[in-house]
């Protein structure tokens, strides 16, 4: 068990170090040597988990789609909103998300290591499909089309916020994006229940942390 825990910590340290280097330098300029130095692990430990720089990039991209920042909701449209709002809050603070943005936007490198975009589209499609089945989404809505449209709008919003304020206003801009899109897809009964306030992401992250701590305490009891 202790060995497994060490392996998990080592893998996480390597991913965070790789993310830091990719976020700062981009994929092409990043080197294994610098990632090793940032991670503080041996070359053998790194290659045990990732056998190449491409694998490191895939590991960073794969770490994007985690539910550490949000919790399941009865109202699936709210869960979809929560994902976008928590990401907006965390992007300026989380180097793994920053690296994922840079790697996913690398038009040349994506042939080597892929992109986070398909996974985000898949997650949005799943939640929107569940929302439609529960009567939260209007009948004409095609979940995958909406998911793809939202991702494109999200990327443009994120890029504009980065250029305009270094992401300082990203939560406000994503809130506006949801407020424009949701009336076109949500049923009136669901729409009036949705919380899209700019501080929604920060509040959900605190809630998710409380849930994790409660689960940890229960497991140790």
Number of C-alpha atoms within 10 A of each C-alpha: 6 7 8 9 10 11 15 13 12 20 20 17 19 27 27 22 23 29 31 23 21 27 20 15 14 17 22 11 9 18 15 15 10 13 25 18 13 16 20 15 15 12 13 10 15 22 14 12 18 18 11 12 19 16 15 24 27 21 22 28 26 17 17 19 13 8 10 11 20 25 16 12 11 9 17 22 28 21 21 20 22 26 21 24 30 22 22 27 25 21 20 15 12 14 22 24 23 19 27 26 22 20 26 18 16 17 11 13 17 17 9 12 20 20 23 22 19 12 14 17 19 15 17 25 20 17 20 26 20 17 23 22 12 13 15 22 27 16 12 9 15 15 22 17 12 17 20 18 13 18 18 13 16 18 14 12 18 22 15 16 19 15 10 12 10 13 22 15 17 26 27 18 20 25 21 15 16 19 16 10 14 18 15 13 20 22 16 13 11 19 18 10 11 17 16 22 15 20 16 19 25 18 15 19 22 13 15 17 15 12 14 14 12 12 12 11 10 9 8 7 6
